[in-house]
Amino acid sequence: MSVGRTVSIVGTGSYVPERVVTNDDLAALVDTSDEWIYSRTGMKERRICAEDQATSDLGAAAARAALANAGVAAAEIDLLIVATLSPDMFFPSTACFVQDQIGAVNAFCYDLGAACSGFLYAIENARAQIACGAVETALVVGAEKMSAFLDWDDRSTCILFGDGAGAAVMRASDSGRGVMPAVMGSDGSLADLLWTPGGGSRNPISHEMVDRKEHFIRMQGRDVFKHAVTRMGDAVMAALEQNDVAVDEVSCFIPHQANIRIIDAIAKRLGVEDRMFSNVEKYANTSSAALAIALDEAAREGVLKAGDLAVLTVFGSGFTWGANVLEWGG
Ligand code: UT7
């Protein structure tokens, strides 16, 4: 199924803000408890940005770490994609701000909007461009300052998210199977189950819109939960089949980190409870950064070793979803 050159991830990095906000800290803000949050989501704490930090600052820190890990200079990057739903501003792209901070002077840069699925979409986007020879070296970043878009009076959403960023450097490779083509899908008919309804061209910024708090994230949690389990499970099966890989050959499954109960349900369905990676306890849901941070941690902690096969899977607003299979270090 793969067309063109083999493409590998040659380095990863991540960055989370210093400030830790625990469930007890949130219980002082809204009517919730550590017990409710932990039992419903598996989250214990999350990182929240300093006021003067923007999404590109997080992305640039993660990007620098990934470049150092890869031994690649910023000037070698041809393509820089930032996946985010919390850009520094509408335009220019957050990718351009990251470019400027890290000195990726030879890159063309753009943002990718696929909400929580963005990092996997960006990996696939870069993979295809490297595979066909359009690009040699790509830097993909998932970065979010979710805290800027949360209603801190809404206990059903503000407890769920955190800030952070992760990044990966990708290049053509002459060994192993590398990053295999992804399976991805979208269903725009379900957009209103998870969205920020105000602030764009449909519902522009106005005092009334802000008074109605439509510039904050809104979610129908139960519906999103069900779709996330089904879509990620199906996507993983389809990606394995498409690339002729058996479930038993996979050493590590790295899913979007939105809720430990979603992760457990997928693991149970696939029969891979012993190989599922999660760090949702430490960072909560960092949207497009979640997979990027998890991938970096799995690599740094030695969960992923050279030659291992891993599966990445995501689900997010849109709805959007996807999965891919990769041979680590190959
Ligand atoms: O990243 C993109 C994908 N996002 C997701 O995948 C999130 C998917 N959804 C979820 O993770 C879960 O649906 C939640 C964690 C958001 C909610 O868990 P739930 O088990 O589905 O709870 P619920 O929304 O059905 O709410 C149950 C009860 C409600 O009270 P009543 O109506 O039963 O009296 C809520 O008002 O829990 C209440 N509740 C809370 N109570 C204490 C909602 N939020 C809180 C809270 N603390 N923070």
Residues whose N, C-alpha, C, O or C-beta is under 5 A from the ligand:
A	BS01	UT7	D31 T32 S33 W36 R40 T41 C116 R155 S156 I159 G221 R222 V224 F225 A228 A258 N259 N285 F315 G316
